[in-house]
Amino acid sequence: MRVALAQVDPTVGDIDGNLVLALESARHAAALGADILVLPELVLTGYPPEDLLGKQHFVDRAMEATRMFAAETACPALIGTVHRDEAGLHNSAVYAHDGRIDAVYHKRMLPNYGVFDEERYFEPGRCDGIIEVNGVTCGVTVCEDVWYAEPVMRLAAQGVRVVFNLSASPFFAGKGLSRERMLVRRSIESGVWMAYCNLIGGQDELVFDGRSVVVAPDGTVAGRAEGFVSELLVVEVDPGGAPRPQRVAPRTEHEAEVYEALVLGLRDYIHKNGFTGVVLGLSGGIDSALTATIATDALGSENVRGVLMPSRYSSPGSLVDAQELADALGIETYRISIERPFDAMRQALAGVFEGLGEDVTEENLQARVRGTILMALSNKFGWLVLATGNKSELSVGYSTLYGDMVGGFAPIKDVFKTRVYDLARWRNEKSHVVPEATLTKPPSAELRPGQTDQDTLPPYDVLDRILIEYVEQDRSVEQIAQLGYDAALAERIARLVDAAEYKRRQGPIGIKITPKAFGKDRRMPITNRFRG
């Protein structure tokens, strides 16, 4: 049996465009002699459609598109879509064959954790999905179904030899490897072939990494698609014969996979939302350097603009570093001093502030002048402003609301500071773009004389480890102290994280690359007196 897995990049809500994408995949699969095409979960609506599912006409249009696909598909196919019946709305896999819908399977295991809210929208299925393909008994599952052993074991007990899985599994660092290991376990324990088809593409803060895979009953990976790119993976599956590796793309792990996820997530956000380009402030620091590099790799240098906005506190070296980065990337830059607008704001406030010394207020004024300049350029030219803050800063509130947090998208929002450096060094191994001085000088906001981040924060390698425990592992201050961290420091960091919730809620979305990102993954109340 020749199985084709269509790892495609749909757009949420673009039902007509997604239908075209599915039909093109079917024509391609038929041309390659596929006996069955497998498309990803909810490929016709895009994933996740969220509250679009509350619109009856949206569901009606998706079901009509499903019927159109069944009538026009060039080869037998399993397609992910929504299906409504007397029990309610379902996340379904439809088997289309000979111009008609032959079978409909409803997803049984509905995830309702992290970024998933499927119980809000769907009713779970009650029946197993079993179809015949070329005389072979095959099982049908959707995403979460195969993360549990029991559904696959139950299919195997009914004589199923090949299990198809239609998936929309979002990326975080290490997810691809853990997912494939899970599929290998399912194949070995159940004695069936697993053919797993995953989405690729960016959808708001989520990135889908693809890496569709076919696994034989002995755990051999017979086929693997590349990560983060569209691909039609075709694999020969012989339920009665010995497995043989065929198209097995190499794994991408560690910094490489994170960087690819950031590039794809930004590219799709820009293109799917109709922007023509991006603009960002270039400070000479590591965060804006990495963000500009990701943007250039995602969109091309002609679609990225950098703005140098010096003040009286900007060091000459920072301006040199910013321009050196821009030259290496080939992006256009503008130099707009903030001195005059900063002075004007200080003069406007002088009467109200009379007798009061300078403090963080004046520092934040500088950041807000820069944010206003960037937004003015965005309004005038239609460029999307990229915020350059990282997860370490956003965690503890080391950022200025309506200042450096301004923007429509924050590519490195879920990247801890230590990983920012790792990613920049990794990218420099491909071609040297980030200046060495940017990588080695102490990080600084340069909002007052001689300022460095470590005047306010502990060293980032210490800070990030505590943040991982408190934010991602949900450990208490006491538990963190028991791991060997200074109790007073852990208490201070935890309070900073809690106090900054209102800031994060007002900031732009960014790309999820950790198991628990701010946003859908971690939903904390702003008004909150719990401490621990």
Buried (B, 14 or more C-beta within 10 A) or exposed (E): BBBBBBBBBBBBBBBEEBBEBBBBBBBBBBEEEBBBBBBBBBBBBBBBBBEBBEEEEBBEBBBEBBBBBBEBBBBBBBBBBBBBEEEEBBBBBBBBBEEEBEBBBBBBBBBEEBBBBBEEBBBBBEEBBBBEBEEBBBBBBBBBBBBBEEBBBBBBEEEBBBBBBBBBBBBBBBBBBEBBEBBBBBBBBBEBBBBBBBBBBBBBBBBBBBBBBBBBBEBBBBBBBBBBBBBBBBBBBBBEEEBEEBBBBEBBEEBBBBBBBBBBBBBBBBBBEEBEBBBBBBBBBBBBBBBBBBBBBBBEBEBBBBBBBBBEBBBEEBBEBBBBBBEBBEBBBEEBBBBEBBEEBBEEBEEEBEEEEEEEEBBBBBBBBBBBBBBEBBEEEEBBBBBBBBBBBBBBBBBBBBBBBBBBBBBBBBBBBBBBBBBBEBBBEEEEBBBEEBBEBEBBBBBBEEBEBEEEBBEBEBBBBBBBBBBBEEBBBEBBBEEEBBEEBBBBBBEBBBEBBEBBEEBBBBBBBBBBBBBBBBEEEEEEEEEE
